[in-house]
Amino acid sequence: MHDTEPSDNQLLTALPEDDRQRLLPQLEWIEMPLGQVLYESGRSLSHVYFPTTSIVSLLYVMENGASAEIAVVGNEGVVGISLFMGGESTPSRAVIQSAGEGFRLKARAIKEEFNRAGSAMHVLLRYTQALITQMAQTAACNRHHSVDQQLCRWLLLSLDRLQGEELVMTQELIANMLGVRREGVTEAAGKLQKLGLIRYARGRIVVLDRKGLEKRSCECYAVVKKEYDRLLREK
């Protein structure tokens, strides 16, 4: 038996009742283990994924193997927007950054739903706009803000998509996400720990003072959160 239901994904919950009932029988529950790649750059997608207790990182990977995160998707959204936006594939890679569960839906089913051009299409488009905002803000943040501000933003976005205050995450993985050197993450995490905002040991980060993290973060977290709330709470 699994612990989550489709209703644990906010995007599925935001769909009008008729649309949701049409999709429910086609949703397949899946485990989403840490580090699993859901799709690779340039490959055609076979499914879209609706995380419930997991978080997926969308990464751009350079020719030399270096990577940087462009967005995170958790229980607020869907992974694989290129399917219903008409692109079929994308130059990013989707990797599970926090293990958990979710549901997947075949490519054909999401395309059919989108092409009905009804309420579900509008919900998916609003979600896509929120995701584009996150991508744009991440690019600006990585260019203009300090590593500890970026780490605060990243921790807060991840926390919003999880139950509880703990993240299981190695410094190496965080460095890959933020596109910085591991030493930079060690220093930034140490700074936040000294301030009493987090406790970090053996790949586990426990957030001790969320309000303090929000104060320490740059404006990027608030901009992204506000846009998700605005677009996904609209009916």
Backbone bond lengths (Angstrom), bond angles and torsions (degrees), N, CA, C in turn:
res aa  C-N    CA-C-N  psi(-1)  N-CA   C-N-CA  omega(-1)  CA-C   N-CA-C  phi
1 M - - - 1.479 - - 1.531 109.62 -
2 H 1.313 116.04 142.39 1.460 118.36 177.61 1.526 110.31 -101.44
3 D 1.340 114.59 161.37 1.471 120.35 -171.26 1.524 113.27 -93.35
4 T 1.319 117.82 -10.81 1.462 118.14 -174.39 1.531 111.25 -120.24
5 E 1.316 113.92 158.61 1.467 122.26 178.66 1.529 108.04 -121.90
6 P 1.344 117.68 162.02 1.467 119.23 176.19 1.531 113.01 -54.69
7 S 1.336 116.96 -29.61 1.474 120.54 -179.39 1.530 112.36 -66.28
8 D 1.351 117.50 -12.33 1.465 120.67 176.83 1.529 111.84 -78.25
9 N 1.332 116.77 -7.20 1.458 120.59 174.56 1.526 108.38 -101.24
10 Q 1.342 115.95 121.85 1.473 120.38 -172.44 1.530 113.18 -65.73
11 L 1.331 116.65 -31.74 1.464 119.05 -179.68 1.532 110.53 -68.77
12 L 1.332 116.31 -41.92 1.471 119.59 177.15 1.528 110.33 -63.54
13 T 1.335 116.07 -37.85 1.468 120.63 179.32 1.526 110.86 -67.49
14 A 1.340 116.57 -31.10 1.472 120.74 -177.98 1.533 112.46 -74.92
15 L 1.335 116.82 -14.17 1.468 119.52 179.60 1.529 109.92 -69.66
16 P 1.330 117.61 144.44 1.459 119.90 175.56 1.531 110.26 -59.03
17 E 1.325 116.52 149.85 1.467 123.36 -173.30 1.536 112.69 -50.89
18 D 1.336 118.24 -46.66 1.476 120.80 -177.64 1.524 111.18 -61.88
19 D 1.326 116.24 -43.71 1.468 120.54 -179.27 1.529 110.53 -65.76
20 R 1.327 115.00 -41.67 1.469 119.36 -179.24 1.531 110.28 -63.09
21 Q 1.320 116.27 -45.00 1.473 120.36 -178.86 1.531 111.13 -62.62
22 R 1.323 116.33 -32.08 1.466 120.40 179.03 1.537 110.09 -69.47
23 L 1.343 116.55 -35.38 1.470 120.22 -176.47 1.535 113.73 -85.09
24 L 1.327 116.75 -31.18 1.475 120.46 -172.92 1.533 114.37 -49.03
25 P 1.339 119.55 -48.42 1.468 118.72 -178.21 1.528 113.22 -64.78
26 Q 1.346 116.79 -18.36 1.475 120.10 -176.81 1.528 112.37 -94.69
27 L 1.334 117.19 -7.71 1.467 120.82 -179.97 1.525 110.19 -78.06
28 E 1.321 115.33 134.82 1.469 120.29 -179.67 1.532 109.03 -115.53
29 W 1.327 116.41 123.73 1.470 120.80 178.33 1.523 109.21 -68.92
30 I 1.344 116.43 138.65 1.474 119.89 176.44 1.533 110.22 -140.24
31 E 1.329 113.98 151.51 1.465 119.99 168.85 1.516 107.04 -82.41
32 M 1.323 115.91 144.63 1.463 120.18 -179.05 1.536 108.73 -125.83
33 P 1.347 116.68 88.49 1.472 120.68 -175.45 1.528 113.28 -76.12
34 L 1.336 115.76 150.34 1.461 123.11 -179.69 1.526 110.80 -53.67
35 G 1.338 115.73 130.67 1.463 120.67 173.91 1.518 115.18 87.90
36 Q 1.337 118.11 -9.36 1.470 119.38 179.93 1.536 110.37 -67.56
37 V 1.330 115.76 136.96 1.464 120.95 178.22 1.530 108.44 -91.34
38 L 1.324 117.07 121.12 1.466 120.69 179.47 1.520 111.56 -82.69
39 Y 1.323 116.18 -35.96 1.465 118.77 171.27 1.522 109.25 -155.65
40 E 1.321 114.32 152.95 1.461 121.93 179.83 1.521 109.80 -103.69
41 S 1.305 115.92 158.10 1.461 122.75 177.58 1.534 111.20 -53.63
42 G 1.335 115.19 130.27 1.458 120.39 173.63 1.522 116.01 80.95
43 R 1.331 118.08 -8.57 1.474 120.11 -179.11 1.522 110.52 -85.98
44 S 1.337 115.93 147.58 1.471 119.66 175.14 1.528 109.20 -69.41
45 L 1.320 115.64 139.62 1.464 120.57 -178.81 1.530 110.06 -89.13
46 S 1.333 116.04 137.02 1.472 119.93 179.53 1.527 111.25 -96.13
47 H 1.340 116.83 -22.21 1.470 122.09 -176.41 1.529 110.55 -143.47
48 V 1.324 115.16 162.20 1.469 120.42 160.71 1.530 106.30 -106.14
49 Y 1.342 115.98 155.34 1.471 121.32 -175.41 1.523 109.98 -123.80
50 F 1.325 115.71 133.55 1.462 121.92 176.80 1.529 107.78 -112.95
51 P 1.337 118.91 96.49 1.472 119.97 179.84 1.537 110.98 -65.05
52 T 1.316 116.60 147.56 1.468 121.06 173.24 1.534 110.11 -116.47
53 T 1.342 116.87 -53.97 1.477 119.27 178.66 1.529 111.53 -117.83
54 S 1.318 117.54 8.16 1.468 121.11 179.69 1.534 109.31 -111.05
55 I 1.324 115.57 166.82 1.465 120.76 174.20 1.523 107.94 -128.01
56 V 1.318 115.40 135.90 1.467 121.34 179.92 1.527 108.53 -113.00
57 S 1.321 114.64 135.93 1.460 120.91 178.70 1.524 108.84 -103.12
58 L 1.331 116.48 130.38 1.464 120.95 173.98 1.527 107.15 -97.23
59 L 1.328 116.36 121.58 1.461 121.76 -172.75 1.521 110.99 -122.55
60 Y 1.333 115.74 145.06 1.457 120.34 166.61 1.522 106.61 -98.74
61 V 1.316 116.60 131.76 1.463 121.01 -178.77 1.524 108.70 -113.15
62 M 1.335 114.70 128.06 1.468 120.49 -178.92 1.539 110.27 -82.59
63 E 1.333 115.62 167.87 1.476 120.26 -179.39 1.525 111.95 -59.36
64 N 1.338 116.84 -32.00 1.468 119.76 -178.55 1.532 112.93 -85.55
65 G 1.339 116.29 4.73 1.472 119.67 177.34 1.514 113.73 95.39
66 A 1.344 117.76 -13.02 1.473 119.80 177.72 1.526 108.94 -66.37
67 S 1.328 115.48 148.13 1.467 118.25 -178.16 1.521 110.73 -135.34
68 A 1.318 115.86 161.27 1.462 121.50 173.85 1.521 107.67 -149.42
69 E 1.324 114.20 138.74 1.459 119.42 -178.55 1.530 110.42 -75.72
70 I 1.334 115.99 138.96 1.463 119.13 176.28 1.530 111.44 -108.77
71 A 1.336 117.07 -19.15 1.469 119.88 178.45 1.526 109.76 -169.94
72 V 1.329 115.23 158.58 1.472 120.63 170.18 1.528 108.24 -118.31
73 V 1.336 114.50 145.03 1.462 120.96 178.21 1.527 107.83 -128.08
74 G 1.325 115.85 128.73 1.462 120.38 177.70 1.509 109.96 -132.24
75 N 1.337 115.43 -139.52 1.466 119.37 -174.33 1.526 113.68 -72.17
76 E 1.349 116.70 1.29 1.471 118.98 176.99 1.522 111.63 -90.65
77 G 1.347 118.26 -8.56 1.458 116.55 -166.93 1.503 117.73 -149.48
78 V 1.331 113.60 -155.52 1.466 122.35 -176.31 1.529 108.94 -139.19
79 V 1.323 115.93 144.42 1.469 122.41 176.82 1.524 107.46 -104.59
80 G 1.341 116.86 126.24 1.464 120.18 177.47 1.514 113.29 115.43
81 I 1.348 116.83 35.03 1.474 119.82 -176.03 1.527 112.29 -61.86
82 S 1.348 117.88 -23.70 1.470 119.19 -177.10 1.531 111.21 -61.66
83 L 1.329 117.33 -24.28 1.470 120.01 179.86 1.522 111.71 -63.78
84 F 1.344 116.47 -47.35 1.458 116.48 -177.97 1.535 112.80 -90.62
85 M 1.349 116.56 -11.19 1.468 118.60 175.89 1.535 111.10 -86.24
86 G 1.337 116.04 -3.76 1.465 119.88 173.41 1.511 115.37 97.57
87 G 1.325 117.70 4.24 1.470 119.46 -174.91 1.509 114.80 -92.32
88 E 1.348 117.05 -20.64 1.473 123.10 179.86 1.538 114.10 69.25
89 S 1.348 117.62 -39.32 1.465 119.68 177.92 1.525 107.89 -140.59
90 T 1.337 115.94 175.37 1.461 120.48 -176.99 1.527 108.70 -147.79
91 P 1.352 118.57 151.87 1.469 118.53 179.06 1.525 114.14 -78.39
92 S 1.330 118.13 3.09 1.476 119.35 178.37 1.525 110.84 -97.01
93 R 1.330 115.43 168.98 1.464 122.42 176.28 1.528 107.70 -116.91
94 A 1.326 117.48 141.65 1.471 120.87 178.15 1.522 109.22 -110.64
95 V 1.340 115.88 120.54 1.465 121.68 -177.10 1.528 109.06 -126.42
96 I 1.323 116.77 139.03 1.469 120.01 178.20 1.526 108.64 -74.81
97 Q 1.331 116.48 117.52 1.471 120.79 -176.79 1.522 111.45 -98.68
98 S 1.338 117.49 -17.91 1.463 120.48 175.75 1.528 106.95 -140.84
99 A 1.324 115.95 119.68 1.472 121.02 -173.09 1.526 111.75 -65.16
100 G 1.312 115.51 150.44 1.462 120.42 177.53 1.510 110.37 173.08
101 E 1.323 115.36 -142.88 1.460 120.40 -176.85 1.531 109.29 -128.72
102 G 1.321 114.76 172.53 1.455 120.33 176.73 1.519 109.65 -175.70
103 F 1.307 115.57 -171.87 1.467 121.97 177.62 1.513 108.22 -131.04
104 R 1.326 115.25 148.64 1.455 118.32 175.40 1.522 109.85 -124.33
105 L 1.326 114.02 157.47 1.455 121.63 -176.17 1.515 107.38 -137.23
106 K 1.336 116.77 134.75 1.471 119.96 -177.53 1.535 110.80 -62.39
107 A 1.328 113.95 147.56 1.475 121.36 -178.21 1.528 111.13 -51.74
108 R 1.330 116.38 -45.25 1.469 120.11 -176.75 1.527 111.56 -58.77
109 A 1.344 116.05 -40.73 1.474 120.99 -176.33 1.530 111.34 -65.54
110 I 1.346 117.33 -42.99 1.473 119.04 -178.16 1.536 109.58 -71.07
111 K 1.334 117.44 -34.51 1.469 120.19 178.77 1.534 110.07 -65.59
112 E 1.336 115.38 -44.65 1.478 119.50 179.48 1.522 110.84 -59.35
113 E 1.350 115.08 -42.92 1.465 119.51 -178.59 1.525 110.57 -64.39
114 F 1.323 115.56 -44.55 1.465 120.75 -179.16 1.535 110.36 -63.83
115 N 1.327 115.71 -41.07 1.467 120.34 -175.63 1.527 113.75 -73.01
116 R 1.317 117.12 -9.52 1.472 119.26 172.73 1.527 110.24 -66.98
117 A 1.352 115.21 -19.06 1.472 122.30 178.21 1.529 111.85 57.17
118 G 1.323 115.36 37.59 1.473 120.73 178.04 1.513 111.37 -106.72
119 S 1.322 115.57 -151.58 1.473 121.26 -176.13 1.522 112.48 -62.78
120 A 1.336 117.27 -37.27 1.472 119.81 -178.83 1.522 110.55 -60.80
121 M 1.339 116.85 -39.31 1.463 120.48 178.90 1.535 109.97 -59.77
122 H 1.334 116.85 -41.78 1.467 120.21 -178.44 1.527 111.75 -67.04
123 V 1.331 116.57 -38.25 1.480 120.46 176.72 1.534 109.22 -63.07
124 L 1.335 117.50 -45.91 1.470 121.57 -178.98 1.530 111.57 -65.00
125 L 1.328 117.06 -36.15 1.469 119.85 178.08 1.530 111.50 -69.53
126 R 1.338 116.56 -38.86 1.474 119.20 177.79 1.529 110.31 -64.90
127 Y 1.346 115.75 -40.10 1.468 119.32 177.09 1.536 109.78 -61.65
128 T 1.331 116.89 -43.47 1.468 121.33 -179.16 1.526 110.42 -61.26
129 Q 1.333 116.93 -39.72 1.470 119.73 177.66 1.529 110.79 -62.57
130 A 1.335 116.63 -41.34 1.477 120.42 178.33 1.530 110.52 -64.06
131 L 1.331 116.66 -39.13 1.466 121.08 179.97 1.529 110.47 -66.47
132 I 1.335 116.95 -40.32 1.473 120.89 177.78 1.532 109.87 -62.82
133 T 1.338 117.07 -39.11 1.476 120.87 176.22 1.527 110.20 -59.38
134 Q 1.346 115.95 -44.82 1.470 119.43 179.52 1.535 110.68 -61.57
135 M 1.327 116.77 -42.86 1.473 120.39 -179.82 1.539 111.30 -62.62
136 A 1.330 115.80 -44.38 1.471 120.14 -179.15 1.525 110.80 -65.12
137 Q 1.325 116.06 -42.34 1.470 120.58 -178.33 1.530 110.47 -68.29
138 T 1.330 116.26 -36.01 1.474 120.35 177.87 1.521 110.05 -63.26
139 A 1.339 117.06 -42.87 1.476 120.79 179.46 1.529 110.17 -61.51
140 A 1.339 116.80 -44.05 1.468 120.91 -179.82 1.528 110.43 -66.70
141 C 1.329 116.19 -41.69 1.468 121.49 -178.19 1.531 110.77 -63.25
142 N 1.346 116.26 -45.84 1.465 120.45 -178.59 1.527 112.00 -63.63
143 R 1.327 115.90 -25.01 1.459 119.88 -178.51 1.527 112.13 -87.07
144 H 1.325 117.27 -35.21 1.466 119.84 -167.30 1.528 115.86 -114.55
145 H 1.337 118.57 -12.33 1.465 118.76 -175.36 1.524 112.74 -115.24
146 S 1.331 115.06 156.59 1.469 120.86 -175.87 1.533 110.60 -68.40
147 V 1.344 115.48 161.60 1.470 119.89 -178.44 1.527 110.68 -61.92
148 D 1.340 118.37 -37.11 1.471 116.98 -179.58 1.530 111.47 -70.43
149 Q 1.344 118.17 -31.59 1.474 120.05 173.94 1.533 110.51 -66.51
150 Q 1.328 115.36 -42.18 1.471 119.80 177.79 1.525 110.81 -61.66
151 L 1.339 115.15 -41.85 1.468 119.62 179.88 1.528 110.77 -63.74
152 C 1.335 116.96 -40.91 1.478 120.86 176.49 1.529 110.34 -59.68
153 R 1.334 115.67 -47.30 1.480 119.77 179.48 1.521 110.85 -58.85
154 W 1.324 115.36 -45.63 1.458 121.58 -177.02 1.534 111.05 -64.91
155 L 1.338 116.06 -42.68 1.477 120.33 178.55 1.531 111.19 -63.23
156 L 1.333 116.33 -42.80 1.468 120.41 -178.08 1.530 111.51 -67.49
157 L 1.342 116.86 -42.35 1.466 119.80 177.51 1.532 110.49 -62.47
158 S 1.340 116.23 -39.70 1.468 120.30 179.09 1.525 111.02 -67.19
159 L 1.335 116.55 -43.62 1.476 120.80 -179.97 1.520 112.04 -60.02
160 D 1.332 116.68 -38.94 1.465 121.18 179.69 1.524 111.54 -60.71
161 R 1.332 115.84 -22.60 1.455 120.43 -175.14 1.526 112.56 -103.84
162 L 1.331 116.85 8.99 1.472 121.36 -178.99 1.520 110.79 -129.94
163 Q 1.340 114.99 158.86 1.460 118.34 170.10 1.522 105.82 -92.78
164 G 1.321 117.23 138.46 1.462 119.75 179.50 1.515 112.36 93.10
165 E 1.334 115.66 -179.83 1.474 121.86 -173.12 1.516 112.16 -115.05
166 E 1.346 117.31 13.71 1.465 119.40 -174.24 1.522 111.63 -117.80
167 L 1.338 115.24 136.63 1.467 121.33 175.49 1.520 108.39 -119.38
168 V 1.326 116.89 135.93 1.463 120.49 175.91 1.525 106.36 -100.88
169 M 1.315 116.13 112.14 1.460 119.48 -168.37 1.521 110.42 -161.63
170 T 1.341 117.96 127.96 1.466 119.66 176.90 1.531 109.83 -83.46
171 Q 1.341 115.05 156.39 1.474 119.36 178.31 1.514 110.82 -62.44
172 E 1.329 116.00 -33.55 1.466 120.51 179.88 1.533 110.53 -62.34
173 L 1.331 114.70 -43.53 1.473 119.89 179.89 1.527 110.51 -65.59
174 I 1.340 116.73 -42.21 1.477 120.03 178.60 1.536 109.30 -62.49
175 A 1.339 116.60 -42.20 1.478 120.90 179.55 1.530 110.11 -60.54
176 N 1.341 116.86 -41.65 1.471 120.95 178.00 1.523 110.92 -63.27
177 M 1.343 115.63 -40.51 1.469 120.33 -179.17 1.538 110.32 -63.93
178 L 1.348 115.70 -48.12 1.464 120.17 -174.42 1.522 112.67 -82.04
179 G 1.347 115.29 -11.72 1.466 118.45 -179.95 1.517 112.15 70.56
180 V 1.356 116.92 33.42 1.470 121.03 178.57 1.527 109.34 -123.57
181 R 1.334 116.28 170.89 1.460 119.71 178.09 1.517 110.01 -73.57
182 R 1.310 115.65 150.66 1.468 120.87 -177.60 1.528 111.91 -57.64
183 E 1.348 115.48 -36.41 1.475 120.34 179.97 1.530 110.57 -60.36
184 G 1.338 115.68 -35.58 1.467 120.30 179.42 1.524 111.30 -64.12
185 V 1.341 115.62 -39.07 1.468 120.09 178.88 1.529 109.96 -69.15
186 T 1.358 116.38 -42.05 1.474 120.93 178.79 1.523 110.06 -56.99
187 E 1.326 115.18 -45.52 1.468 120.94 -178.66 1.537 110.92 -65.75
188 A 1.343 115.81 -45.20 1.473 120.40 -178.29 1.529 110.94 -65.40
189 A 1.348 116.62 -43.61 1.471 120.71 179.65 1.530 109.61 -64.50
190 G 1.343 116.47 -39.12 1.469 120.79 178.45 1.518 111.58 -61.83
191 K 1.340 115.60 -40.48 1.461 121.57 178.98 1.535 110.62 -62.68
192 L 1.336 116.14 -46.11 1.473 120.81 -179.30 1.528 110.99 -66.70
193 Q 1.337 115.56 -32.71 1.473 119.58 178.59 1.531 110.40 -69.54
194 K 1.346 116.64 -42.94 1.477 121.20 178.77 1.520 111.42 -60.46
195 L 1.335 115.36 -34.33 1.471 120.36 179.49 1.537 112.34 -77.88
196 G 1.332 115.65 -4.61 1.471 119.48 178.80 1.519 113.60 78.33
197 L 1.340 116.77 19.00 1.472 120.01 -178.21 1.524 112.15 -87.68
198 I 1.343 115.83 -33.92 1.467 120.05 179.05 1.529 110.16 -137.09
199 R 1.330 114.71 162.77 1.473 120.15 167.94 1.521 105.53 -121.26
200 Y 1.324 116.15 127.72 1.466 119.27 -175.18 1.517 109.67 -127.27
201 A 1.320 116.77 124.33 1.467 120.27 175.95 1.519 109.37 -159.69
202 R 1.324 115.27 135.99 1.468 122.18 175.42 1.524 114.07 47.32
203 G 1.308 115.32 50.74 1.457 119.24 175.03 1.519 115.70 74.30
204 R 1.338 116.92 9.39 1.468 119.85 176.86 1.523 109.38 -116.65
205 I 1.306 115.70 128.54 1.467 120.15 175.91 1.524 107.41 -113.21
206 V 1.333 115.98 121.64 1.464 120.73 175.42 1.526 107.21 -109.16
207 V 1.317 116.88 124.70 1.465 120.62 178.46 1.531 108.46 -83.25
208 L 1.335 115.69 120.07 1.472 121.40 -177.10 1.528 111.81 -95.70
209 D 1.335 115.85 -30.04 1.465 119.70 -175.34 1.524 109.47 -140.21
210 R 1.308 115.11 88.45 1.468 119.98 -176.38 1.532 112.10 -63.81
211 K 1.338 116.41 -42.28 1.481 120.92 179.78 1.534 109.85 -59.77
212 G 1.336 114.81 -41.27 1.471 120.24 178.72 1.527 111.38 -63.36
213 L 1.337 116.39 -39.27 1.475 121.02 177.60 1.521 110.14 -63.00
214 E 1.342 116.06 -41.71 1.468 120.41 -179.87 1.530 110.72 -62.82
215 K 1.351 116.08 -39.45 1.471 120.08 179.03 1.526 110.87 -67.03
216 R 1.306 115.80 -38.22 1.469 122.11 -176.58 1.537 111.66 -74.65
217 S 1.328 116.34 -27.92 1.462 121.70 -177.52 1.533 110.31 -69.04
218 C 1.331 115.02 157.07 1.471 119.70 173.06 1.531 108.68 -75.02
219 E 1.330 116.56 -179.47 1.474 119.44 -177.47 1.528 112.73 -69.96
220 C 1.346 117.10 -11.60 1.465 121.08 -171.65 1.528 112.95 -60.76
221 Y 1.332 116.95 -39.40 1.475 119.15 179.53 1.521 110.69 -61.98
222 A 1.332 116.93 -47.05 1.472 120.99 -176.66 1.528 111.43 -64.19
223 V 1.336 116.62 -38.83 1.469 121.00 179.83 1.531 109.94 -61.01
224 V 1.348 115.73 -47.06 1.470 120.88 -177.91 1.526 110.62 -66.30
225 K 1.334 116.98 -44.69 1.467 120.55 -178.11 1.531 110.99 -62.82
226 K 1.317 115.40 -43.75 1.468 120.57 -178.47 1.533 110.71 -61.34
227 E 1.321 115.66 -40.51 1.469 119.81 -178.41 1.532 111.42 -69.11
228 Y 1.347 117.21 -39.95 1.474 119.73 176.13 1.524 110.25 -62.29
229 D 1.334 115.99 -46.01 1.475 119.95 -179.44 1.529 110.78 -61.53
230 R 1.336 115.75 -43.13 1.465 119.92 -178.26 1.527 111.64 -64.20
231 L 1.330 116.16 -46.70 1.460 119.89 -173.26 1.527 113.76 -79.54
232 L 1.318 116.90 -33.17 1.465 118.14 -174.37 1.520 113.55 -95.93
233 R 1.324 116.37 -8.33 1.467 117.31 174.51 1.518 111.98 -97.55
234 E 1.361 114.75 -9.40 1.476 119.17 174.44 1.511 108.84 -66.63
235 K 1.314 116.27 147.27 1.472 119.23 175.30 1.506 108.82 -115.71
